[in-house]
Amino acid sequence: MNQNYAELAEVSTKLAAEPFEVLAFPCNQFMAQEPGTPESIHTFVSSKLEACGVAYSIFEMTMVNGKDASPVYHFLRYNSSQTRRGSRLLPIPWNFSKFLLDQDGRVVKYYGPTTSPSQIEPDIRAVLDGVLQGEPTLPPTIEVHKAPKGFAPQRHPSLDVD
């Protein structure tokens, strides 16, 4: 079994009583390691987690690099100094790259695929204790009406107040 699954399960179990959650975003951009339907991927990942006695949120297949990158990953990469050089976003190099966010949704830190979940645990605890937090979220660099589909916040007409 991939060591990441076991260690993520271990950290999740240790922090079960804390306001901490692992969110998994499968990606098939790295040598087609996660092919299949959303259902088959969910079943595969869930079986790895169930073998470790945990469950966490597993999202649908996500693009993390390139022009079709998910808005979630665009936000994460844009708001992490480790994955941004000026206005240029650096690519996610491989599966099991990890981002730690604080309670306000700010990016605290990026961890590459070779960083094990157990190595991140002290930073997670520091965030939970309020000792470590993310930098303020960077302002957008593009006007909402010029943003690619999926990247601009959408307002529902019923939220507009006259």
N, C-alpha and C positions, 0 to 999 in steps of 0.2 A: 504494500500500500504506500502511496506517496506520503512522505513524512509530513508534508504540509497539512494534509487532512487530519492526521493523528494529532499534530501539535495544535492546530486550530481547535480541534475538539477538546484537547486538554485545557487550553486557555479559556475556552468558552465555559467549560465545566467549572473551573476555578472561579470565574467571574459571574456565575449564573445569578447571583443575588444582586449584582451591580447593574447600573444602567448602561450596559454594554451589549452590542450586537454585532455579529459578523454578517456582512452582506456579500454574497458570492455572485460574481458576474462571469459566467462562462464565456470564453472567447476562442474562436477557431482561427485566429490570425497567425498562430505560431505553429507552422508545419502541420496544420490540420489535425491538431491533437484532440479537438473536441467536435468531431463531425456529428451530424445527426439532427433529429427533430428536437424541438424544445422539450417534448415529453421524454425522449430517450436520454437527453442530457440531464434533465431533472432526476430521472430514475437512477442514472449512473452516480451522480454526485450524492443524492440522498442515500444510496446504498453504502457509499463510503462513510458518510457521516453516521448512519444508523449503526454501522459496525463499531463505531467509536462511542455510541450511546448519546449522540447529540443531534440536533437539527438546527438549521438556521436558514435565513431567507436566501433562496436561489432564484436569480432573475433569468430572463431569457437570454439567448445568445447576444453578445454585445460586441460591437466594434470598439476597440480602444485606441486605434491609431488611424491616421489618414483622414481624408475628407469626409468619410462617412462615420467618423468616431461618434459614439454616443454623447449627447450633451452632458451626461454625468461625468464621463471621462474627460471631456473637454474642460469642464469646471475643475475637476481634480488636478489635471495636469497644469492648467493655467494658474491655479492657486497654490502650487507647490514650487518652492524655489529649486528643488532638486530635479524637476521635470520641465523647467522653463528657463530659457536664456534670452532675456529681453522679451521681445514679442514672439520669439520662436519657441514652439512646444517641442520638447524632446520626446521621441517615441518610447512607449512602454516596451522593454526589451523581450519579455517572455511571460508566460503564464505564471501565476502565483506572485505577481507584483502586488504590493499592498499599500493602502493609504490609511492613515489614522486621522480621524476627525474628532474634534472636541464636541461638547454637548450643544454648541451653537452652530454646528455644521461647518466650522472652519477647518481647513486642512492644517493638521499639525505637522505631519511628516510623510514622506514617501519612503517605502522600503522595497528594494529590488527583490527579484525572485530568489536570490540566494540567502536572503535574510529569513531565518526561521521565525515562525510565530512566537516561540518561546523567547527569542531575543527581543521581541517587541513588547513583551509583557510588562517590563518596568516602565516603559513610556505610557502604556495603557493605564497602569496604576497611577502614574503621575497626572495624567489627564483626569482620571476619576477623582483624584484628591485635589484638583484645582491648581496644581503646581505647574502644569504644562498646558499651554493652549495654543491654538493656531493664530496666525496673523490675521488681521482684518481681511475680508474677502476683497479682491481687487475689483475695481469698477470695470464694466464691459468696455471693450474697445471698438464696438460697432453699434450703430443705432438699431433699435429694436426692429424697425421696419426694413432694415437691410440684412438682418440676420438670416442665415440659412434655415430652412424648415426644421423645426424641432429644437432650435437653439434659442429662440426668443420666447420670453414668458408670454403665455396667452391669457388674455383677460376674458372673462365671461361677461356678456352684456348685462346680466343681472347684477353684477358687482359695481357697475358704473352708477355714480350718484349725481343727480342733477342739482 
